């Protein structure tokens, strides 16, 4: 499957979608290919559980058009909408 790199900018949200059109370059040792993101996309927020963990499975389900299980465990379920139909993640 595809990997997407998620993170927050130190300066805050700037909008704009895709940040890079090519995969990042790495200083040795490079990670295995399955850990290199196919796309780097800027979003305003990252869905997290109430304990503060990033919800990667929920994001994966939204990106692939599947229903998200256990949304009541999310601290910010509205953040999932940022990933729904995101043009930068369409293959």
Secondary structure, 3 states (H helix, E strand, C coil): CCCEECCCCCCCCCCCCEEECCCCCCCCCCCCHHHCCCEEECCCCCCEECCCCECHHHHHHHHCCCCCCCHHHECCHHHHHHCCCCHHHCC
